[in-house]
Amino acid sequence: MRRWLRSLHARVTLVMAVVAAIATVVAGLVGAQLIRSAAVDQARTDLARAATALSASGNVTDLASLREQAFGEAGRIALVQPDGTVSGAGRRLVSPEVVKKVLAGQSVSQAETVLGVPVVVEARPIAAGGGLVLAEPVSAVTQAAGPLVARLLWALLIGLAAAVLGGALVARWVARPLVRMAGAARRLAGGERGVAVDGGGPAEIAEVSRALAGLDASLTSSEARQREFLLSISHEMRTPLTALQGYAEALADGIIPPAEVPGVGRTLAAETERLDHFVRDLLELARLEADDFRIDAAEVDAAEVLPAVVEAWRGVWEPAGVAVRAEVSGPLIVSTDPRRLRQLLDGLVENALRAAPRGAPVVLAGREEGGAVVLEVRDGGPGLSDEDLARAFDRGVLRDRYAGERKVGTGLGLSIASRLAARLGGRLSAGRAPEGGAAFSLRLPRA
């Protein structure tokens, strides 16, 4: 029972029942009051019509007779004599104010309280002197309207029952697809993919269903990419590990001539460095996705950082025959972490130097654009296709595509750069460079 009370079905049903009950109570109170008011208005109209008709007959004795015929024993008729004396069954309901007005020749049509009793009063002067007063207690009028009020209440109770039943059906209609989607979500959480999600129900629930189906598709695609990436990384790590194992066994067995030992050492060092590069990239990627990734922001002039990057890489680009230069025209002040900015630019320059052939340029440019600072690393390499540009920052995509055609790295560098740019509050985009190769643009807000 408690579990059912916590369900959406129960809550929607209870809410609609409470709302319907409140509406029924309000409608009942207002309706009963309106019926009573209408009954009082009708009583005043009837009394006014009777008073006018009786007073026009002209004889006080006849008036009494007509009143008794019209109202019977329960009648409330009073006759005001010219001397102010009041007689008749309704004399106790006639106030001195009404007597005074009638003797003054005024007609009276009002509701008042006489001796603590609310009454409706209609009085008319008589040509022969004095006047005729018809009075009816409001309680007698409203009591006569009681059956009509009872019918109204019965109608409201039937409407309340119908509303509760309708609310239960609506709650079931709303909750049923949500229950199905909850089951689908649990299956997704359990690792199942390709789960069919029923999109029935209201538009909002159908939207949730579509979002859940989209999540299923995204998880499927993401997990497929992760598997491909892990397979690729495993393959890349297996190659240097195989070389290391082979040389290590050869050294252990003593089958390598002493003259070849330095060359083997250099090979082991190169393969070890390659493995270290893989591990460092994987660790950096993991740090970037952690919640506690630290950013020490400060005001930095990017116009000074770019030439420093060019000089730092001189020992690589000069022997490779690549012309690297910086293009800046003035101060470019940004608020960022200088160490992380340098890390990002170093990664882009390493990527550009790998792609650029001997004699091709690599340009590090900086400029202001629309209230932001844009830093670019452009190369004169073979460039990227439209499809490549769209997926340039997906892990391992470019590496898998060009592994047998161009020099490639671990497949993690551009993904790390993109995530690092986001951590710095900027955005990294890929495009084509006027030098003929690829251009990577980092947009950072001005300080």
WOQUI-V22615 format. One record per residue. N is the residue number from 1. PHI is phi in degrees with one decimal (999 if undefined). BURIAL is + if it has 16 or more other ideal C-beta (glycine too) atoms within 10 Angstrom, else -. D_LAST is the distance of its C-alpha to the last C-alpha in whole Angstrom. Layout:
((N & PHI & BURIAL & D_LAST) (N & PHI & BURIAL & D_LAST))
This chain:
((1 & 999 & - & 60) (2 & -63.7 & - & 57) (3 & -62.6 & - & 55) (4 & -64.7 & - & 56) (5 & -65.4 & - & 55) (6 & -84.9 & - & 51) (7 & -77.8 & - & 51) (8 & -64.3 & - & 50) (9 & -56.2 & + & 53) (10 & -65.8 & + & 55) (11 & -67.3 & - & 52) (12 & -63.9 & + & 52) (13 & -61.7 & + & 56) (14 & -65.1 & - & 55) (15 & -62.6 & - & 53) (16 & -66.3 & + & 55) (17 & -65.5 & + & 58) (18 & -64.7 & - & 57) (19 & -62.0 & - & 55) (20 & -64.0 & + & 59) (21 & -64.9 & - & 60) (22 & -63.2 & - & 58) (23 & -62.2 & - & 59) (24 & -65.4 & + & 63) (25 & -61.6 & - & 63) (26 & -62.2 & - & 61) (27 & -63.1 & + & 63) (28 & -64.3 & + & 67) (29 & -63.6 & - & 66) (30 & -66.4 & - & 65) (31 & -63.5 & + & 68) (32 & -61.4 & + & 71) (33 & -65.4 & - & 70) (34 & -65.2 & - & 70) (35 & -63.8 & + & 73) (36 & -63.7 & + & 75) (37 & -63.4 & - & 73) (38 & -64.5 & - & 75) (39 & -64.8 & + & 78) (40 & -64.7 & + & 78) (41 & -62.0 & - & 78) (42 & -66.8 & - & 81) (43 & -62.9 & + & 83) (44 & -64.9 & + & 82) (45 & -63.7 & - & 83) (46 & -64.5 & + & 86) (47 & -64.9 & + & 87) (48 & -64.3 & + & 87) (49 & -63.1 & - & 89) (50 & -67.5 & + & 92) (51 & -63.3 & + & 92) (52 & -64.5 & - & 92) (53 & -67.1 & - & 95) (54 & -70.5 & + & 97) (55 & -68.6 & + & 97) (56 & -78.7 & - & 98) (57 & -72.0 & - & 101) (58 & 92.8 & - & 103) (59 & -124.0 & - & 105) (60 & -65.0 & + & 103) (61 & -63.7 & - & 106) (62 & -62.3 & - & 105) (63 & -59.2 & + & 101) (64 & -64.3 & + & 102) (65 & -62.6 & - & 103) (66 & -63.3 & + & 101) (67 & -66.1 & + & 98) (68 & -63.6 & - & 100) (69 & -71.3 & - & 100) (70 & -75.4 & - & 96) (71 & -111.3 & + & 95) (72 & 68.8 & - & 98) (73 & -70.2 & - & 98) (74 & -87.7 & - & 94) (75 & -63.6 & + & 94) (76 & -122.7 & + & 92) (77 & -117.3 & + & 95) (78 & -139.3 & + & 96) (79 & -114.5 & + & 98) (80 & -99.5 & + & 98) (81 & -76.9 & - & 101) (82 & -57.2 & - & 101) (83 & -84.7 & - & 102) (84 & 94.5 & - & 99) (85 & -72.3 & - & 100) (86 & -113.6 & + & 98) (87 & -132.6 & - & 100) (88 & 107.2 & + & 99) (89 & -63.4 & + & 97) (90 & -98.2 & + & 94) (91 & -62.0 & + & 95) (92 & -71.5 & - & 92) (93 & -96.3 & + & 89) (94 & -103.5 & + & 90) (95 & -87.2 & + & 88) (96 & -56.7 & - & 90) (97 & -63.9 & - & 87) (98 & -67.7 & + & 88) (99 & -59.6 & + & 92) (100 & -63.3 & - & 91) (101 & -67.7 & + & 89) (102 & -66.3 & + & 92) (103 & -64.9 & + & 95) (104 & -84.3 & - & 93) (105 & 83.5 & - & 93) (106 & -101.4 & - & 90) (107 & -82.4 & - & 88) (108 & -124.6 & + & 86) (109 & -143.3 & - & 83) (110 & -158.3 & - & 81) (111 & -111.9 & - & 80) (112 & -150.6 & - & 80) (113 & -113.2 & - & 81) (114 & -122.0 & + & 85) (115 & 53.2 & - & 86) (116 & 78.4 & - & 83) (117 & -112.7 & - & 83) (118 & -67.4 & - & 81) (119 & -136.2 & + & 83) (120 & -104.4 & + & 83) (121 & -122.1 & + & 85) (122 & -129.4 & + & 87) (123 & -129.3 & + & 90) (124 & -133.8 & + & 92) (125 & -71.3 & + & 95) (126 & -109.8 & + & 98) (127 & -59.6 & - & 100) (128 & -78.2 & - & 103) (129 & 114.5 & - & 101) (130 & 80.2 & + & 99) (131 & -170.4 & + & 96) (132 & -117.1 & + & 95) (133 & -125.0 & + & 92) (134 & -114.0 & + & 91) (135 & -135.4 & + & 88) (136 & -141.0 & + & 87) (137 & -62.4 & + & 84) (138 & -61.4 & + & 81) (139 & -61.3 & - & 81) (140 & -67.6 & - & 84) (141 & -68.3 & + & 82) (142 & -69.0 & + & 79) (143 & -64.4 & - & 82) (144 & -65.8 & - & 83) (145 & -85.4 & + & 80) (146 & -54.6 & - & 79) (147 & -58.4 & - & 80) (148 & -67.8 & - & 78) (149 & -64.0 & + & 75) (150 & -61.6 & - & 76) (151 & -62.3 & - & 76) (152 & -60.8 & + & 72) (153 & -64.4 & - & 71) (154 & -61.8 & - & 73) (155 & -63.1 & - & 71) (156 & -67.7 & + & 68) (157 & -64.8 & - & 68) (158 & -63.4 & - & 69) (159 & -62.8 & - & 66) (160 & -63.2 & + & 64) (161 & -61.4 & - & 66) (162 & -64.8 & - & 65) (163 & -66.6 & + & 61) (164 & -64.4 & + & 61) (165 & -62.6 & - & 63) (166 & -62.1 & - & 60) (167 & -62.5 & + & 57) (168 & -63.7 & + & 58) (169 & -67.3 & - & 59) (170 & -64.1 & - & 55) (171 & -61.0 & + & 54) (172 & -65.9 & - & 56) (173 & -62.8 & - & 54) (174 & -75.7 & + & 51) (175 & -77.9 & + & 51) (176 & -57.8 & + & 53) (177 & -65.2 & + & 50) (178 & -66.8 & + & 48) (179 & -62.9 & - & 50) (180 & -63.5 & + & 51) (181 & -68.7 & + & 47) (182 & -62.1 & - & 47) (183 & -62.7 & - & 49) (184 & -64.2 & + & 47) (185 & -64.6 & + & 44) (186 & -64.4 & - & 46) (187 & -65.7 & + & 48) (188 & -63.9 & + & 44) (189 & -63.2 & - & 43) (190 & -79.3 & - & 46) (191 & 102.7 & - & 45) (192 & -76.1 & - & 47) (193 & -125.9 & - & 46) (194 & 70.4 & - & 47) (195 & -78.1 & + & 48) (196 & -77.6 & - & 49) (197 & -113.1 & + & 48) (198 & -71.7 & - & 50) (199 & -98.2 & + & 48) (200 & -73.6 & - & 51) (201 & 99.9 & + & 50) (202 & -60.4 & - & 48) (203 & -60.5 & - & 45) (204 & -64.1 & - & 42) (205 & -69.5 & + & 44) (206 & -61.4 & - & 45) (207 & -65.4 & - & 41) (208 & -61.6 & + & 41) (209 & -61.4 & + & 43) (210 & -64.6 & - & 42) (211 & -64.6 & - & 38) (212 & -66.3 & + & 41) (213 & -64.2 & + & 42) (214 & -63.2 & - & 39) (215 & -62.6 & - & 38) (216 & -58.5 & + & 41) (217 & -63.4 & - & 40) (218 & -65.5 & - & 37) (219 & -63.4 & - & 38) (220 & -60.5 & - & 41) (221 & -65.7 & - & 39) (222 & -63.8 & - & 36) (223 & -67.4 & - & 39) (224 & -64.6 & - & 41) (225 & -64.4 & - & 38) (226 & -63.5 & - & 37) (227 & -62.4 & - & 41) (228 & -62.8 & - & 41) (229 & -64.3 & + & 38) (230 & -64.3 & - & 40) (231 & -61.8 & - & 43) (232 & -65.2 & + & 41) (233 & -63.7 & + & 39) (234 & -60.6 & - & 43) (235 & -64.3 & - & 44) (236 & -66.3 & + & 42) (237 & -76.0 & + & 42) (238 & -66.7 & - & 46) (239 & -63.0 & - & 46) (240 & -67.4 & + & 45) (241 & -64.6 & - & 47) (242 & -63.0 & - & 50) (243 & -63.9 & + & 50) (244 & -62.1 & + & 49) (245 & -63.8 & - & 52) (246 & -62.3 & - & 54) (247 & -67.1 & + & 54) (248 & -63.4 & - & 54) (249 & -65.7 & - & 57) (250 & -64.3 & - & 58) (251 & -65.2 & - & 58) (252 & -64.1 & - & 59) (253 & -82.9 & - & 62) (254 & 72.5 & - & 62) (255 & -95.4 & - & 63) (256 & -92.7 & - & 60) (257 & -62.7 & - & 62) (258 & -54.7 & - & 60) (259 & -67.8 & - & 59) (260 & -93.9 & - & 57) (261 & -60.4 & - & 55) (262 & -59.6 & - & 52) (263 & -64.8 & - & 52) (264 & -62.9 & + & 52) (265 & -60.8 & - & 49) (266 & -63.3 & - & 47) (267 & -62.8 & + & 47) (268 & -61.3 & + & 47) (269 & -64.1 & - & 44) (270 & -64.8 & - & 42) (271 & -67.6 & + & 43) (272 & -64.6 & - & 42) (273 & -62.7 & - & 38) (274 & -62.6 & + & 38) (275 & -63.3 & + & 39) (276 & -61.9 & - & 36) (277 & -62.4 & - & 34) (278 & -57.7 & + & 35) (279 & -64.0 & - & 35) (280 & -62.8 & - & 31) (281 & -64.2 & + & 30) (282 & -64.8 & - & 32) (283 & -65.0 & - & 30) (284 & -64.4 & + & 27) (285 & -62.8 & + & 27) (286 & -65.5 & - & 29) (287 & -64.0 & - & 26) (288 & -63.0 & + & 23) (289 & -89.4 & - & 25) (290 & -81.2 & - & 26) (291 & -72.4 & - & 25) (292 & -97.1 & - & 24) (293 & -62.7 & - & 22) (294 & -93.7 & - & 19) (295 & -124.5 & - & 16) (296 & -104.9 & - & 14) (297 & -76.6 & - & 11) (298 & -157.0 & - & 9) (299 & -75.4 & - & 7) (300 & -128.8 & + & 9) (301 & -93.1 & + & 10) (302 & -64.0 & + & 11) (303 & -65.3 & + & 14) (304 & -91.7 & - & 15) (305 & -71.5 & + & 15) (306 & -60.4 & + & 17) (307 & -61.5 & - & 20) (308 & -65.5 & - & 20) (309 & -66.1 & + & 21) (310 & -59.2 & + & 24) (311 & -67.7 & - & 25) (312 & -65.0 & - & 26) (313 & -96.6 & + & 27) (314 & -58.7 & - & 30) (315 & -66.8 & - & 33) (316 & -101.7 & - & 32) (317 & -78.5 & + & 32) (318 & -66.1 & - & 34) (319 & -63.2 & - & 37) (320 & -80.0 & + & 37) (321 & 73.3 & - & 37) (322 & -103.5 & + & 33) (323 & -92.5 & - & 31) (324 & -110.0 & + & 28) (325 & -144.7 & - & 25) (326 & -111.3 & + & 22) (327 & -124.7 & - & 20) (328 & -138.2 & + & 17) (329 & -119.4 & - & 17) (330 & 174.9 & - & 15) (331 & -59.5 & - & 11) (332 & -131.7 & + & 9) (333 & -86.8 & - & 6) (334 & -130.5 & + & 4) (335 & -102.6 & - & 5) (336 & -157.8 & + & 9) (337 & -86.8 & + & 12) (338 & -61.6 & + & 13) (339 & -68.1 & - & 17) (340 & -71.0 & + & 16) (341 & -63.2 & + & 14) (342 & -64.4 & - & 17) (343 & -59.8 & - & 20) (344 & -65.6 & + & 19) (345 & -65.4 & + & 19) (346 & -61.6 & + & 22) (347 & -63.1 & + & 24) (348 & -69.0 & + & 23) (349 & -66.7 & + & 24) (350 & -59.4 & - & 27) (351 & -64.6 & + & 28) (352 & -66.1 & + & 28) (353 & -66.5 & + & 30) (354 & -68.9 & - & 33) (355 & -84.3 & + & 33) (356 & -80.0 & + & 33) (357 & -78.1 & - & 37) (358 & -58.6 & - & 38) (359 & 90.0 & - & 37) (360 & -83.6 & + & 34) (361 & -89.3 & + & 31) (362 & -131.1 & + & 27) (363 & -118.6 & + & 24) (364 & -108.2 & + & 21) (365 & -120.0 & + & 19) (366 & -138.0 & + & 15) (367 & -158.3 & + & 14) (368 & -95.0 & - & 12) (369 & -155.4 & - & 13) (370 & 59.2 & - & 13) (371 & 77.9 & - & 10) (372 & -130.6 & + & 9) (373 & -105.9 & + & 9) (374 & -112.3 & + & 13) (375 & -111.8 & + & 15) (376 & -120.1 & + & 18) (377 & -122.0 & + & 21) (378 & -117.1 & + & 25) (379 & -134.0 & + & 28) (380 & -102.1 & + & 32) (381 & -81.0 & + & 33) (382 & -73.0 & + & 35) (383 & 79.6 & + & 32) (384 & -130.6 & + & 33) (385 & -79.5 & - & 34) (386 & -59.3 & - & 33) (387 & -65.8 & - & 34) (388 & -64.8 & - & 33) (389 & -61.8 & + & 29) (390 & -68.7 & - & 30) (391 & -121.9 & - & 30) (392 & -61.6 & + & 29) (393 & -100.2 & + & 27) (394 & -79.4 & - & 30) (395 & -60.2 & + & 31) (396 & 77.7 & + & 34) (397 & -66.2 & + & 35) (398 & -66.5 & + & 34) (399 & -63.7 & + & 36) (400 & -66.4 & - & 39) (401 & -72.9 & + & 39) (402 & -113.3 & - & 39) (403 & -58.6 & - & 40) (404 & -98.7 & - & 44) (405 & -113.1 & - & 42) (406 & -132.8 & - & 39) (407 & -69.2 & - & 38) (408 & -129.8 & + & 36) (409 & -103.4 & + & 34) (410 & -80.7 & + & 34) (411 & 86.2 & + & 33) (412 & -110.3 & + & 30) (413 & -58.1 & + & 27) (414 & -69.0 & + & 25) (415 & -64.0 & + & 26) (416 & -63.2 & + & 24) (417 & -61.5 & + & 21) (418 & -63.8 & + & 21) (419 & -67.4 & + & 21) (420 & -66.7 & + & 18) (421 & -60.2 & + & 16) (422 & -64.2 & - & 16) (423 & -63.5 & + & 16) (424 & -82.5 & + & 13) (425 & 84.2 & - & 12) (426 & -118.6 & + & 12) (427 & -146.4 & - & 16) (428 & -107.6 & + & 18) (429 & -129.7 & + & 21) (430 & -114.9 & + & 24) (431 & -157.5 & - & 26) (432 & -103.3 & - & 28) (433 & -98.4 & + & 27) (434 & -63.2 & - & 29) (435 & -77.1 & + & 30) (436 & 107.3 & - & 32) (437 & -105.2 & + & 31) (438 & -97.9 & + & 28) (439 & -128.5 & + & 24) (440 & -116.1 & + & 22) (441 & -112.3 & + & 18) (442 & -103.3 & + & 15) (443 & -105.8 & + & 13) (444 & -123.8 & + & 9) (445 & -69.2 & - & 6) (446 & -68.4 & - & 4) (447 & -74.6 & - & 0))
